[in-house]
Amino acid sequence: MGYKLSIVIPHYNKIELLKTLLSSIPDNDKIQVIVVDDYSPVDVKVQYYQLKNEYDQNKYLFLENQSGIHNAGAARNIGLKHVEGDWLLFADADDYFVKGFYEAVSEYFDKEYDLVYFKSTSIYLDTGEPSIRHLSYNNRVDSYLEKSNRKYEIQLRANWDVPFAKLIRTKIVKENNIQFDEVTIANDKFFSTKIGFYAKKIDACDKIIYCITRNRGSLTTKFDLKSFEIRANEEIKLNNFWRENLSRQDFNYIGRFTAYVDMYLIIKRKYGIKIFLKYLKVFAQNKMFHFSLKGIRADMFSAFNRTMREENKIKRKYAESYDKK
């Protein structure tokens, strides 16, 4: 009997957090765990191989990224070459799975779905304070489960642009040769887009399986121009892919407004008039200012209200627990 599930984990310089993640995965003969170190410093690499010796080498692969390209996308692609499970999950080395996650995902192992979206939660590592990083994804799950029509299916497939908290049938990845972009920022966006497109049958589940941890200086909060430009270029690829592969109606369901947001960020972060004019032209050439607002305004307003309510609930809960200390 082979593996039912493979879990791919890129790692860089986070040994203690990696230990936490690995301890959240049950020791199960049906689970294959693949960790790929992405050019950690020498002292961390020593600890990495010490950790390797603590695990069963038959079920846990501890690999190194020796491709010459230093980023999580390259590390994940190396991990993908070694996947043997029927199903696939991704995790970042500073995150972890919640108790009972395997029971939740294993319910789908013998079902006909190709892709299943789950809920997650999130915290700030430095304070332990609950974060709101997970809310937009959970809201997409809720919308799909509540209304379950074509529009919300398209939004789920197209707007879940991260690899976590979704169970992927490995066959979809291998048959379509889907890989991560090997760039320093947003390397998971196009991979997630293709998974959402090629999956024939999808589902969503309201069970929480994953905890996202966040530092205020993490990649998701970097504001430098280089990071901005890489992200913008990835968004252009996503836009063009969906425009070419969806009907006009389905494309309008997606409702991505990243071009407007990016133009605002150029002003806010003071990147300068040359950058502003450059992306004004690039976004216009790629028809990213012409999304239809019809039929999604109410959805956006509803999602915004739901996010604000949940964010306030999280803040109140954290404040109450802090007062009790």
C-alpha positions in Angstrom: 0.0 0.0 0.0 1.4 3.4 -1.0 1.0 6.9 0.5 -2.4 8.5 0.5 -1.0 12.0 1.3 2.2 13.8 0.6 3.1 17.1 2.3 5.7 19.4 0.7 7.5 21.9 2.9 10.0 24.5 1.8 12.4 25.5 4.6 14.7 28.4 5.2 16.5 29.3 8.5 13.5 28.3 10.7 14.5 25.1 12.5 12.5 25.7 15.7 9.4 26.6 13.7 9.9 23.6 11.4 10.0 21.4 14.5 6.6 22.8 15.5 5.2 22.1 12.0 6.5 18.5 11.9 5.2 17.8 15.3 1.7 18.8 14.1 1.8 16.0 11.5 0.7 12.6 12.8 3.1 9.7 12.5 1.1 7.7 9.9 2.3 5.2 7.3 -0.1 6.8 4.8 1.6 10.2 5.1 4.8 11.1 3.2 6.6 14.3 4.4 9.0 16.1 2.1 11.1 19.0 3.4 13.4 21.0 1.1 16.0 23.3 2.6 16.4 26.4 0.6 20.0 27.5 1.1 19.9 28.0 4.9 23.1 29.3 6.5 25.7 26.6 7.4 24.9 26.6 11.1 21.2 26.1 10.4 22.0 23.4 7.8 23.8 21.4 10.6 20.7 21.6 12.7 18.6 20.6 9.7 20.5 17.4 9.3 20.4 16.7 13.0 16.6 17.0 12.8 16.6 14.7 9.8 18.2 11.9 11.9 15.2 12.1 14.3 12.7 11.0 11.7 12.0 7.8 9.8 13.9 8.2 6.5 11.3 6.0 4.7 8.5 8.5 5.4 10.3 11.7 5.8 12.6 13.1 3.1 14.9 15.9 4.0 16.3 17.4 0.8 18.4 20.4 -0.3 17.7 22.9 -3.0 20.9 22.8 -5.1 19.4 24.3 -8.2 21.2 27.6 -7.9 17.9 29.4 -7.5 17.1 30.6 -4.0 13.4 30.8 -3.4 10.4 28.8 -2.1 9.1 28.2 -5.6 12.3 26.3 -6.6 12.3 24.4 -3.3 8.6 23.3 -3.8 9.4 22.2 -7.4 12.1 19.9 -6.0 9.7 18.5 -3.5 7.1 17.9 -6.2 9.6 15.6 -8.0 9.5 13.2 -5.0 5.8 13.2 -4.3 4.3 9.6 -4.1 1.0 10.3 -2.4 -2.4 10.2 -4.2 -3.1 13.6 -2.6 -1.0 16.6 -1.9 -0.8 19.4 0.7 1.6 22.3 1.0 2.8 23.9 4.2 5.3 26.7 5.0 7.9 25.9 7.6 6.7 28.7 9.9 3.1 27.5 9.8 1.5 24.3 11.3 -1.5 22.0 11.0 -4.2 22.1 13.6 -5.2 19.1 15.6 -7.5 16.7 13.6 -6.4 18.0 10.2 -5.6 14.5 8.8 -9.0 13.2 9.8 -10.6 16.1 8.0 -8.7 15.7 4.7 -8.8 11.9 4.7 -12.6 12.0 4.4 -12.0 13.0 0.8 -9.4 10.4 -0.1 -11.9 8.0 -1.7 -14.2 10.7 -3.2 -14.2 11.9 -6.8 -13.0 15.5 -6.2 -9.7 16.8 -7.6 -9.4 19.8 -5.3 -10.9 20.6 -1.8 -10.6 23.9 -0.1 -10.5 24.1 3.7 -10.6 26.8 6.3 -7.5 28.1 8.2 -6.7 30.4 11.2 -3.8 32.7 11.7 -1.6 34.3 14.4 1.3 36.8 14.7 4.4 34.9 15.8 5.9 37.8 17.7 2.9 38.5 20.0 0.7 35.4 19.7 -2.1 37.8 18.7 -4.7 36.5 16.3 -4.1 37.7 12.8 -6.6 38.4 10.0 -4.5 36.7 7.3 -7.0 33.8 6.9 -10.2 35.7 6.8 -10.5 36.4 3.0 -10.0 32.7 2.2 -12.4 31.5 4.8 -15.0 34.0 3.5 -14.6 32.4 0.0 -15.3 29.0 1.5 -18.4 30.3 3.3 -19.7 32.0 0.1 -19.3 28.9 -1.9 -21.0 26.7 0.7 -23.8 29.1 1.2 -24.6 29.8 -2.4 -22.8 27.1 -4.4 -23.4 28.5 -7.8 -21.1 29.1 -10.9 -20.0 32.5 -9.7 -18.8 31.4 -6.3 -17.1 28.4 -7.8 -15.2 30.6 -10.2 -14.2 33.0 -7.5 -13.0 30.1 -5.3 -10.9 28.6 -8.1 -9.5 31.8 -9.3 -8.9 33.8 -6.1 -7.3 31.2 -3.9 -3.8 32.2 -4.9 -1.9 30.5 -2.1 -1.0 26.8 -1.8 -2.1 26.2 1.8 -5.4 24.8 3.2 -6.3 23.0 0.0 -6.1 19.3 -0.7 -4.9 18.6 -4.3 -5.2 15.4 -6.2 -1.6 14.7 -7.3 -2.6 13.4 -10.7 -3.8 17.0 -11.6 -0.3 18.4 -10.9 1.6 15.7 -12.8 -0.6 15.3 -15.8 -0.6 19.0 -16.5 3.1 19.5 -15.5 2.1 22.3 -13.1 5.0 23.9 -11.3 5.7 27.0 -9.1 7.3 30.1 -10.6 10.8 30.4 -9.4 10.7 34.0 -8.3 11.3 35.5 -4.8 7.8 36.8 -4.3 4.4 35.5 -5.2 5.8 32.2 -6.7 2.6 30.4 -5.7 0.1 32.5 -7.5 0.3 31.0 -10.9 0.6 27.5 -9.6 -2.6 28.0 -7.6 -4.3 29.5 -10.7 -3.5 26.4 -12.8 -4.6 24.0 -10.1 -7.9 25.9 -9.8 -8.4 25.7 -13.6 -7.4 22.1 -14.3 -9.3 20.6 -11.4 -12.5 19.0 -12.9 -14.5 18.7 -9.7 -14.0 20.7 -6.6 -15.5 21.0 -3.1 -15.1 23.2 0.0 -15.2 22.2 3.7 -15.8 24.5 6.7 -13.3 22.5 8.9 -10.1 24.4 9.9 -7.0 22.4 9.1 -4.1 24.9 9.1 -2.7 27.8 11.0 -0.9 30.6 9.2 1.8 32.4 11.3 2.9 35.8 10.4 5.7 38.2 11.2 5.3 41.9 10.5 8.4 41.8 8.4 7.5 38.8 6.3 7.3 38.5 2.5 3.6 39.2 2.6 4.3 42.6 4.2 7.3 43.7 2.2 6.9 47.1 0.5 10.1 47.5 -1.6 9.8 48.3 -5.3 11.4 45.1 -6.5 8.8 43.0 -4.6 6.0 45.2 -5.9 7.1 44.7 -9.5 7.4 40.9 -9.2 3.9 40.7 -7.7 2.5 43.0 -10.3 4.0 40.9 -13.1 2.5 37.7 -11.5 -0.9 39.4 -11.4 -0.6 40.2 -15.1 0.1 36.6 -15.9 -3.0 35.5 -13.8 -5.2 38.1 -15.5 -4.1 37.0 -19.0 -4.5 33.3 -18.2 -8.0 33.6 -17.0 -9.0 36.0 -19.7 -7.8 33.5 -22.3 -9.3 30.4 -20.7 -12.7 31.6 -19.4 -15.9 32.9 -21.1 -16.5 36.6 -20.7 -19.2 36.0 -18.1 -17.0 33.7 -16.0 -14.0 36.1 -16.3 -16.2 38.9 -14.9 -17.2 36.7 -12.0 -13.6 36.7 -10.7 -13.7 40.3 -9.6 -9.9 40.9 -9.2 -9.2 44.6 -8.7 -5.5 44.3 -8.2 -4.6 46.9 -10.9 -6.6 49.6 -9.0 -5.0 48.5 -5.7 -1.5 48.5 -7.2 -1.9 52.0 -8.7 -3.0 53.2 -5.2 0.1 51.5 -3.7 2.4 53.2 -6.1 1.2 56.5 -4.9 1.1 55.5 -1.2 4.6 54.1 -1.2 6.0 57.0 -3.3 7.5 54.9 -6.0 7.5 57.9 -8.3 5.8 59.2 -11.5 7.8 57.0 -13.8 6.6 53.8 -12.1 3.1 55.2 -12.0 3.0 55.9 -15.7 4.7 52.6 -16.5 2.1 50.5 -14.7 -0.8 52.6 -15.8 0.3 51.7 -19.4 1.0 48.1 -18.6 -2.2 47.4 -16.8 -4.2 49.2 -19.5 -2.5 47.1 -22.3 -3.5 44.0 -20.4 -7.1 45.2 -20.0 -6.9 45.1 -16.2 -9.0 48.2 -15.8 -12.1 46.8 -17.4 -13.6 44.4 -15.0 -17.4 44.4 -14.9 -18.8 45.6 -11.6 -22.3 44.4 -12.3 -23.4 41.6 -9.9 -20.4 41.7 -7.6 -20.8 45.0 -5.8 -23.1 43.5 -3.3 -20.9 40.5 -2.9 -17.9 42.8 -2.2 -19.8 44.8 0.3 -21.0 41.7 2.0 -17.5 40.1 2.1 -16.1 43.4 3.5 -18.7 43.5 6.3 -18.2 39.9 7.1 -14.4 40.4 7.3 -14.7 43.5 9.5 -17.1 41.6 11.9 -14.7 38.7 12.1 -11.7 40.9 12.5 -13.4 42.8 15.4 -14.4 39.5 17.0 -10.8 38.3 16.8 -9.5 41.5 18.3 -12.0 41.4 21.2 -11.2 37.8 21.9 -7.5 38.5 22.0 -8.1 41.6 24.3 -10.2 39.5 26.7 -7.6 36.7 26.9 -4.9 39.3 27.4 -6.8 40.9 30.3 -7.1 37.5 32.0 -3.3 37.0 32.1 
